[in-house]
């Protein structure tokens, strides 16, 4: 998995933990943390798929 994808996964996990803490404390700031977790999750998926496609292209395979 590429480094940027790993960083995005780490941000996603930290944002999820921050959202849980915010909601437990009764703060609506957790909604923003949930959105940050969603964006970072999408970034991780994007970078993972991009690296997988590049690896397949360098091996001579085509992706659908």
PDB file as gemmi writes it, atoms N, CA and C in Angstrom:
CRYST1    1.000    1.000    1.000  90.00  90.00  90.00 P 1                      
ATOM      1  N   UNK A   1       0.852  -1.171   0.000  1.00  0.00           N  
ATOM      2  CA  UNK A   1       0.000   0.000   0.000  1.00  0.00           C  
ATOM      3  C   UNK A   1       0.901   1.239   0.000  1.00  0.00           C  
ATOM      4  N   UNK A   2       0.597   2.216  -0.836  1.00  0.00           N  
ATOM      5  CA  UNK A   2       1.449   3.406  -0.909  1.00  0.00           C  
ATOM      6  C   UNK A   2       1.397   4.232   0.387  1.00  0.00           C  
ATOM      7  N   UNK A   3       2.436   5.026   0.564  1.00  0.00           N  
ATOM      8  CA  UNK A   3       2.569   5.799   1.791  1.00  0.00           C  
ATOM      9  C   UNK A   3       1.417   6.781   1.985  1.00  0.00           C  
ATOM     10  N   UNK A   4       0.986   7.450   0.918  1.00  0.00           N  
ATOM     11  CA  UNK A   4      -0.124   8.401   1.057  1.00  0.00           C  
ATOM     12  C   UNK A   4      -1.411   7.704   1.494  1.00  0.00           C  
ATOM     13  N   UNK A   5      -1.620   6.502   1.022  1.00  0.00           N  
ATOM     14  CA  UNK A   5      -2.804   5.752   1.437  1.00  0.00           C  
ATOM     15  C   UNK A   5      -2.720   5.395   2.919  1.00  0.00           C  
ATOM     16  N   UNK A   6      -1.536   5.043   3.379  1.00  0.00           N  
ATOM     17  CA  UNK A   6      -1.374   4.721   4.798  1.00  0.00           C  
ATOM     18  C   UNK A   6      -1.599   5.953   5.675  1.00  0.00           C  
ATOM     19  N   UNK A   7      -1.100   7.104   5.235  1.00  0.00           N  
ATOM     20  CA  UNK A   7      -1.339   8.333   5.976  1.00  0.00           C  
ATOM     21  C   UNK A   7      -2.823   8.669   6.017  1.00  0.00           C  
ATOM     22  N   UNK A   8      -3.501   8.463   4.904  1.00  0.00           N  
ATOM     23  CA  UNK A   8      -4.936   8.743   4.862  1.00  0.00           C  
ATOM     24  C   UNK A   8      -5.715   7.794   5.774  1.00  0.00           C  
ATOM     25  N   UNK A   9      -5.296   6.541   5.849  1.00  0.00           N  
ATOM     26  CA  UNK A   9      -5.944   5.595   6.762  1.00  0.00           C  
ATOM     27  C   UNK A   9      -5.716   6.023   8.205  1.00  0.00           C  
ATOM     28  N   UNK A  10      -4.499   6.485   8.506  1.00  0.00           N  
ATOM     29  CA  UNK A  10      -4.208   6.948   9.867  1.00  0.00           C  
ATOM     30  C   UNK A  10      -5.073   8.150  10.222  1.00  0.00           C  
ATOM     31  N   UNK A  11      -5.215   9.089   9.293  1.00  0.00           N  
ATOM     32  CA  UNK A  11      -6.073  10.256   9.533  1.00  0.00           C  
ATOM     33  C   UNK A  11      -7.521   9.820   9.715  1.00  0.00           C  
ATOM     34  N   UNK A  12      -7.949   8.861   8.942  1.00  0.00           N  
ATOM     35  CA  UNK A  12      -9.316   8.360   9.056  1.00  0.00           C  
ATOM     36  C   UNK A  12      -9.564   7.751  10.442  1.00  0.00           C  
ATOM     37  N   UNK A  13      -8.628   6.958  10.914  1.00  0.00           N  
ATOM     38  CA  UNK A  13      -8.779   6.340  12.232  1.00  0.00           C  
ATOM     39  C   UNK A  13      -8.765   7.388  13.346  1.00  0.00           C  
ATOM     40  N   UNK A  14      -7.871   8.359  13.234  1.00  0.00           N  
ATOM     41  CA  UNK A  14      -7.810   9.406  14.251  1.00  0.00           C  
ATOM     42  C   UNK A  14      -9.061  10.278  14.233  1.00  0.00           C  
ATOM     43  N   UNK A  15      -9.563  10.578  13.044  1.00  0.00           N  
ATOM     44  CA  UNK A  15     -10.783  11.381  12.944  1.00  0.00           C  
ATOM     45  C   UNK A  15     -11.985  10.615  13.496  1.00  0.00           C  
ATOM     46  N   UNK A  16     -12.011   9.317  13.275  1.00  0.00           N  
ATOM     47  CA  UNK A  16     -13.099   8.505  13.830  1.00  0.00           C  
ATOM     48  C   UNK A  16     -13.040   8.507  15.356  1.00  0.00           C  
ATOM     49  N   UNK A  17     -11.842   8.372  15.904  1.00  0.00           N  
ATOM     50  CA  UNK A  17     -11.694   8.421  17.365  1.00  0.00           C  
ATOM     51  C   UNK A  17     -12.096   9.792  17.903  1.00  0.00           C  
ATOM     52  N   UNK A  18     -11.712  10.852  17.207  1.00  0.00           N  
ATOM     53  CA  UNK A  18     -12.087  12.197  17.638  1.00  0.00           C  
ATOM     54  C   UNK A  18     -13.598  12.396  17.573  1.00  0.00           C  
ATOM     55  N   UNK A  19     -14.240  11.827  16.565  1.00  0.00           N  
ATOM     56  CA  UNK A  19     -15.698  11.938  16.458  1.00  0.00           C  
ATOM     57  C   UNK A  19     -16.380  11.218  17.613  1.00  0.00           C  
ATOM     58  N   UNK A  20     -15.891  10.039  17.953  1.00  0.00           N  
ATOM     59  CA  UNK A  20     -16.474   9.288  19.068  1.00  0.00           C  
ATOM     60  C   UNK A  20     -16.336  10.082  20.364  1.00  0.00           C  
ATOM     61  N   UNK A  21     -15.140  10.621  20.604  1.00  0.00           N  
ATOM     62  CA  UNK A  21     -14.913  11.407  21.820  1.00  0.00           C  
ATOM     63  C   UNK A  21     -15.813  12.633  21.837  1.00  0.00           C  
ATOM     64  N   UNK A  22     -15.940  13.308  20.703  1.00  0.00           N  
ATOM     65  CA  UNK A  22     -16.786  14.506  20.644  1.00  0.00           C  
ATOM     66  C   UNK A  22     -18.243  14.174  20.932  1.00  0.00           C  
ATOM     67  N   UNK A  23     -18.734  13.092  20.352  1.00  0.00           N  
ATOM     68  CA  UNK A  23     -20.128  12.726  20.582  1.00  0.00           C  
ATOM     69  C   UNK A  23     -20.358  12.264  22.017  1.00  0.00           C  
ATOM     70  N   UNK A  24     -19.391  11.570  22.593  1.00  0.00           N  
ATOM     71  CA  UNK A  24     -19.528  11.120  23.976  1.00  0.00           C  
ATOM     72  C   UNK A  24     -19.590  12.325  24.919  1.00  0.00           C  
ATOM     73  N   UNK A  25     -18.816  13.361  24.609  1.00  0.00           N  
ATOM     74  CA  UNK A  25     -18.831  14.568  25.426  1.00  0.00           C  
ATOM     75  C   UNK A  25     -20.029  15.463  25.134  1.00  0.00           C  
ATOM     76  N   UNK A  26     -20.840  15.089  24.175  1.00  0.00           N  
ATOM     77  CA  UNK A  26     -22.040  15.843  23.860  1.00  0.00           C  
ATOM     78  C   UNK A  26     -21.825  17.004  22.909  1.00  0.00           C  
ATOM     79  N   UNK A  27     -20.715  17.008  22.207  1.00  0.00           N  
ATOM     80  CA  UNK A  27     -20.408  18.102  21.287  1.00  0.00           C  
ATOM     81  C   UNK A  27     -20.828  17.727  19.864  1.00  0.00           C  
ATOM     82  N   UNK A  28     -21.392  18.700  19.173  1.00  0.00           N  
ATOM     83  CA  UNK A  28     -21.772  18.482  17.778  1.00  0.00           C  
ATOM     84  C   UNK A  28     -20.587  18.632  16.834  1.00  0.00           C  
ATOM     85  N   UNK A  29     -19.416  18.943  17.377  1.00  0.00           N  
ATOM     86  CA  UNK A  29     -18.210  19.025  16.558  1.00  0.00           C  
ATOM     87  C   UNK A  29     -17.864  17.664  15.946  1.00  0.00           C  
ATOM     88  N   UNK A  30     -18.427  16.614  16.518  1.00  0.00           N  
ATOM     89  CA  UNK A  30     -18.203  15.267  15.993  1.00  0.00           C  
ATOM     90  C   UNK A  30     -18.674  15.100  14.560  1.00  0.00           C  
ATOM     91  N   UNK A  31     -19.661  15.898  14.167  1.00  0.00           N  
ATOM     92  CA  UNK A  31     -20.146  15.835  12.780  1.00  0.00           C  
ATOM     93  C   UNK A  31     -19.023  16.207  11.820  1.00  0.00           C  
ATOM     94  N   UNK A  32     -18.254  17.224  12.167  1.00  0.00           N  
ATOM     95  CA  UNK A  32     -17.129  17.612  11.305  1.00  0.00           C  
ATOM     96  C   UNK A  32     -16.068  16.516  11.261  1.00  0.00           C  
ATOM     97  N   UNK A  33     -15.834  15.875  12.398  1.00  0.00           N  
ATOM     98  CA  UNK A  33     -14.858  14.783  12.412  1.00  0.00           C  
ATOM     99  C   UNK A  33     -15.316  13.606  11.563  1.00  0.00           C  
ATOM    100  N   UNK A  34     -16.611  13.351  11.539  1.00  0.00           N  
ATOM    101  CA  UNK A  34     -17.143  12.288  10.685  1.00  0.00           C  
ATOM    102  C   UNK A  34     -16.905  12.625   9.214  1.00  0.00           C  
ATOM    103  N   UNK A  35     -17.090  13.897   8.865  1.00  0.00           N  
ATOM    104  CA  UNK A  35     -16.836  14.308   7.475  1.00  0.00           C  
ATOM    105  C   UNK A  35     -15.360  14.186   7.119  1.00  0.00           C  
ATOM    106  N   UNK A  36     -14.478  14.552   8.038  1.00  0.00           N  
ATOM    107  CA  UNK A  36     -13.037  14.399   7.801  1.00  0.00           C  
ATOM    108  C   UNK A  36     -12.689  12.919   7.621  1.00  0.00           C  
ATOM    109  N   UNK A  37     -13.295  12.068   8.429  1.00  0.00           N  
ATOM    110  CA  UNK A  37     -13.052  10.624   8.295  1.00  0.00           C  
ATOM    111  C   UNK A  37     -13.515  10.120   6.933  1.00  0.00           C  
ATOM    112  N   UNK A  38     -14.661  10.610   6.455  1.00  0.00           N  
ATOM    113  CA  UNK A  38     -15.153  10.191   5.145  1.00  0.00           C  
ATOM    114  C   UNK A  38     -14.245  10.624   4.013  1.00  0.00           C  
ATOM    115  N   UNK A  39     -13.786  11.864   4.070  1.00  0.00           N  
ATOM    116  CA  UNK A  39     -12.887  12.363   3.013  1.00  0.00           C  
ATOM    117  C   UNK A  39     -11.572  11.595   3.031  1.00  0.00           C  
ATOM    118  N   UNK A  40     -11.002  11.380   4.215  1.00  0.00           N  
ATOM    119  CA  UNK A  40      -9.725  10.673   4.276  1.00  0.00           C  
ATOM    120  C   UNK A  40      -9.873   9.208   3.865  1.00  0.00           C  
ATOM    121  N   UNK A  41     -11.033   8.616   4.143  1.00  0.00           N  
ATOM    122  CA  UNK A  41     -11.284   7.252   3.691  1.00  0.00           C  
ATOM    123  C   UNK A  41     -11.313   7.188   2.167  1.00  0.00           C  
ATOM    124  N   UNK A  42     -11.972   8.151   1.552  1.00  0.00           N  
ATOM    125  CA  UNK A  42     -12.007   8.196   0.084  1.00  0.00           C  
ATOM    126  C   UNK A  42     -10.614   8.424  -0.495  1.00  0.00           C  
ATOM    127  N   UNK A  43      -9.816   9.265   0.168  1.00  0.00           N  
ATOM    128  CA  UNK A  43      -8.449   9.497  -0.298  1.00  0.00           C  
ATOM    129  C   UNK A  43      -7.622   8.219  -0.223  1.00  0.00           C  
ATOM    130  N   UNK A  44      -7.776   7.478   0.868  1.00  0.00           N  
ATOM    131  CA  UNK A  44      -7.023   6.229   1.012  1.00  0.00           C  
ATOM    132  C   UNK A  44      -7.405   5.243  -0.088  1.00  0.00           C  
ATOM    133  N   UNK A  45      -8.701   5.129  -0.347  1.00  0.00           N  
ATOM    134  CA  UNK A  45      -9.166   4.221  -1.393  1.00  0.00           C  
ATOM    135  C   UNK A  45      -8.638   4.654  -2.754  1.00  0.00           C  
ATOM    136  N   UNK A  46      -8.643   5.960  -3.035  1.00  0.00           N  
ATOM    137  CA  UNK A  46      -8.162   6.484  -4.306  1.00  0.00           C  
ATOM    138  C   UNK A  46      -6.683   6.169  -4.505  1.00  0.00           C  
ATOM    139  N   UNK A  47      -5.863   6.463  -3.503  1.00  0.00           N  
ATOM    140  CA  UNK A  47      -4.423   6.230  -3.641  1.00  0.00           C  
ATOM    141  C   UNK A  47      -4.109   4.737  -3.739  1.00  0.00           C  
ATOM    142  N   UNK A  48      -4.865   3.922  -3.038  1.00  0.00           N  
ATOM    143  CA  UNK A  48      -4.653   2.474  -3.134  1.00  0.00           C  
ATOM    144  C   UNK A  48      -4.990   1.970  -4.536  1.00  0.00           C  
ATOM    145  N   UNK A  49      -6.130   2.417  -5.073  1.00  0.00           N  
ATOM    146  CA  UNK A  49      -6.518   1.973  -6.422  1.00  0.00           C  
ATOM    147  C   UNK A  49      -5.574   2.506  -7.485  1.00  0.00           C  
ATOM    148  N   UNK A  50      -5.100   3.743  -7.306  1.00  0.00           N  
ATOM    149  CA  UNK A  50      -4.177   4.324  -8.276  1.00  0.00           C  
ATOM    150  C   UNK A  50      -2.865   3.540  -8.302  1.00  0.00           C  
ATOM    151  N   UNK A  51      -2.367   3.164  -7.138  1.00  0.00           N  
ATOM    152  CA  UNK A  51      -1.123   2.383  -7.083  1.00  0.00           C  
ATOM    153  C   UNK A  51      -1.327   0.998  -7.676  1.00  0.00           C  
ATOM    154  N   UNK A  52      -2.485   0.400  -7.412  1.00  0.00           N  
ATOM    155  CA  UNK A  52      -2.768  -0.927  -7.958  1.00  0.00           C  
ATOM    156  C   UNK A  52      -2.869  -0.862  -9.485  1.00  0.00           C  
ATOM    157  N   UNK A  53      -3.492   0.189 -10.013  1.00  0.00           N  
ATOM    158  CA  UNK A  53      -3.603   0.333 -11.472  1.00  0.00           C  
ATOM    159  C   UNK A  53      -2.235   0.581 -12.095  1.00  0.00           C  
ATOM    160  N   UNK A  54      -1.405   1.375 -11.428  1.00  0.00           N  
ATOM    161  CA  UNK A  54      -0.061   1.626 -11.956  1.00  0.00           C  
ATOM    162  C   UNK A  54       0.772   0.351 -11.949  1.00  0.00           C  
ATOM    163  N   UNK A  55       0.614  -0.444 -10.894  1.00  0.00           N  
ATOM    164  CA  UNK A  55       1.342  -1.710 -10.813  1.00  0.00           C  
ATOM    165  C   UNK A  55       0.877  -2.669 -11.912  1.00  0.00           C  
ATOM    166  N   UNK A  56      -0.432  -2.691 -12.167  1.00  0.00           N  
ATOM    167  CA  UNK A  56      -0.957  -3.565 -13.217  1.00  0.00           C  
ATOM    168  C   UNK A  56      -0.517  -3.083 -14.599  1.00  0.00           C  
ATOM    169  N   UNK A  57      -0.467  -1.766 -14.787  1.00  0.00           N  
ATOM    170  CA  UNK A  57      -0.050  -1.226 -16.079  1.00  0.00           C  
ATOM    171  C   UNK A  57       1.426  -1.518 -16.345  1.00  0.00           C  
ATOM    172  N   UNK A  58       2.231  -1.447 -15.297  1.00  0.00           N  
ATOM    173  CA  UNK A  58       3.652  -1.735 -15.490  1.00  0.00           C  
ATOM    174  C   UNK A  58       3.887  -3.213 -15.743  1.00  0.00           C  
ATOM    175  N   UNK A  59       2.965  -4.059 -15.290  1.00  0.00           N  
ATOM    176  CA  UNK A  59       3.086  -5.495 -15.538  1.00  0.00           C  
ATOM    177  C   UNK A  59       2.501  -5.888 -16.890  1.00  0.00           C  
ATOM    178  N   UNK A  60       1.836  -4.947 -17.557  1.00  0.00           N  
ATOM    179  CA  UNK A  60       1.285  -5.224 -18.869  1.00  0.00           C  
ATOM    180  C   UNK A  60      -0.158  -5.664 -18.864  1.00  0.00           C  
ATOM    181  N   UNK A  61      -0.816  -5.600 -17.724  1.00  0.00           N  
ATOM    182  CA  UNK A  61      -2.227  -5.972 -17.634  1.00  0.00           C  
ATOM    183  C   UNK A  61      -3.091  -4.749 -17.881  1.00  0.00           C  
ATOM    184  N   UNK A  62      -4.307  -4.990 -18.324  1.00  0.00           N  
ATOM    185  CA  UNK A  62      -5.263  -3.894 -18.469  1.00  0.00           C  
ATOM    186  C   UNK A  62      -6.321  -4.037 -17.393  1.00  0.00           C  
ATOM    187  N   UNK A  63      -6.827  -2.899 -16.929  1.00  0.00           N  
ATOM    188  CA  UNK A  63      -7.878  -2.919 -15.917  1.00  0.00           C  
ATOM    189  C   UNK A  63      -9.165  -2.426 -16.531  1.00  0.00           C  
ATOM    190  N   UNK A  64     -10.277  -2.900 -15.987  1.00  0.00           N  
ATOM    191  CA  UNK A  64     -11.588  -2.555 -16.517  1.00  0.00           C  
ATOM    192  C   UNK A  64     -12.129  -1.393 -15.890  1.00  0.00           C  
TER     193      UNK A  64                                                      
END                                                                             
